[in-house]
Structures are given as structure tokens and as C-alpha cells.
Amino acid sequence: MEGFCQKDNIAVDLEKGCRHPNDYCQYRQACMIHFHELEQRRSRNNIVDSKDGHKDHSAKVEERQDAGSLDK
């Protein structure tokens, strides 16, 4: 499935995500590519460990590491 990037004026595969996630984009608040990425993150963050019923927070840690906001 493809979304349309208004910033770059091209079609983008939604599974690949935003080509410039850390850059400013005036269209981000209405961007289907951005919303798809948010939904993917939310679904990863809601994974429940079947052994003890607690949420698996490893996706959140990976997300923070990717964003460079993990405290040292």
C-alpha cells in the first residue's frame, strides 16, 4: 500500500515509512505515512507477554534508541 508524500511530492510505500522522519515537515499533521507509523508503534507497544501478562516494553526501548532519546 502506498501513501503520498506532499513534502517530496512522490508516492511512498507505507511499510517503508517516512523518508525523513526527523526533518521538519509542514504536512505531518495530515500525513497518512506519519499516522501509519504511529499505528505501527502503538501496536508494537501493546504486545503482551503471555507468560506473566505484563506488557513487553522492549519495543519502547528500541523506539527510544532509534530516536536517540534513551537516557545514558
C-alpha positions in Angstrom: 0.0 0.0 0.0 1.3 3.4 -0.8 0.9 6.9 0.7 1.7 10.2 -0.9 4.5 12.4 0.5 3.5 16.0 0.0 6.9 17.3 1.0 8.8 15.2 -1.6 5.8 15.1 -4.0 6.1 11.3 -4.5 4.4 8.0 -3.7 5.9 6.2 -0.7 5.4 2.6 0.4 3.7 2.7 3.8 5.7 -0.2 5.1 9.0 1.7 4.5 7.7 4.7 6.3 8.7 8.4 6.1 11.8 9.1 4.2 12.7 12.0 6.5 11.2 11.2 9.9 13.5 13.6 11.8 13.2 16.6 9.5 10.6 19.3 9.8 7.5 18.7 7.6 4.7 21.2 7.4 2.4 18.4 6.2 3.0 16.0 9.1 -0.3 16.7 11.0 -2.2 15.5 7.9 0.2 12.8 6.7 -1.0 9.3 6.2 2.5 7.9 6.2 3.1 9.5 9.6 -0.2 8.2 11.0 0.6 4.7 9.7 3.9 4.8 11.5 2.2 5.9 14.7 -0.2 3.0 14.5 2.7 0.6 13.9 4.4 1.9 17.0 1.2 1.6 19.1 0.7 -2.0 18.0 4.3 -2.9 18.9 3.9 -1.2 22.3 0.7 -3.1 23.1 2.4 -6.5 22.8 1.6 -8.5 26.0 4.0 -11.2 27.3 1.8 -14.3 27.6 3.9 -15.7 30.4 3.1 -13.1 33.1 0.6 -10.8 31.4 2.8 -7.8 31.6 3.5 -5.6 28.6 6.7 -6.2 26.7 8.4 -2.8 26.8 11.3 -3.8 24.5 9.6 -2.1 21.6 9.5 1.1 23.6 13.2 0.8 24.4 14.0 0.2 20.7 11.9 3.1 19.7 13.7 5.4 22.2 17.1 4.2 21.0 16.1 4.8 17.4 15.0 8.3 18.3 18.3 8.9 20.2 16.4 9.9 23.4 17.5 7.0 25.6 19.0 8.4 28.8 22.5 7.2 29.5 
